[in-house]
Amino acid sequence: MAAELVLERPVVEYLITDYGERLNEALASNQVSIWELDTTLPFGLIVTEGNGMASASSSTTTG
């Protein structure tokens, strides 16, 4: 499975700080790419995994 992630700068900084080694492994696999933005995205997505099941939730911001 491959993934392209579009993330805000604070999220990328969090991933580097808290998951740096795993993040580097994922990037080195050439199956994950990250695009970092300086602006706030008008939407969000949360994906979690637990007890062998994955779930997702999304939201949009209207102005």
N, C-alpha and C positions, 0 to 999 in steps of 0.2 A: 504494500500500500504506500502511496506517495501522498504528501501533503504540502500545500503552499499556504502559509499563514500571513495575513496582513494584520500587523499589530501596532498599537501606539507605543511610543518610546518608553513610557513607564513600565509597560508590560514586558518589553524586551529586557529592560534593566533588571526587573524582578527575576525573569527566567535565568539571566546570566548569573545573578547573585545567588539564587537559591538552588538552581539546577544546572549550573555551569558545565559540569562534566557530562551529564546526560544530554544536555543541549548540544555540546560539541560532538558527541557520538552520533546523535541524530543528524546533525548537519553534515558530518563526514560520510554518512551513509549515502548521500546524494538522493535520498528519498524525502527529505524535508528541506524546504526553503522558507526563509523569513523575509518579508518586506516590512521595513520599519517606517512609520509615518510620524511626522512632527505635529500633525493636526489630530483633533479628536474625531473619531469615527462616529457617524450618526446611528450606529447600531451596535449591538453586542451579542455575543454567543457564548454560552457556558456549556461545556461538555464534561460530564463526570462519569466515572465508572465505579461500580461497587457491586459486590455479590455476583460477579459474572455478567452483569447487565450494564449497558451504557444508556445514558439519557442526555438529552440536549434541551436547552431553553434559549430562546432568542428574544430580543427586544429592539425596538426602533425608537428613535427620538424624532419628534416632530417639532418644528419651530414655528 
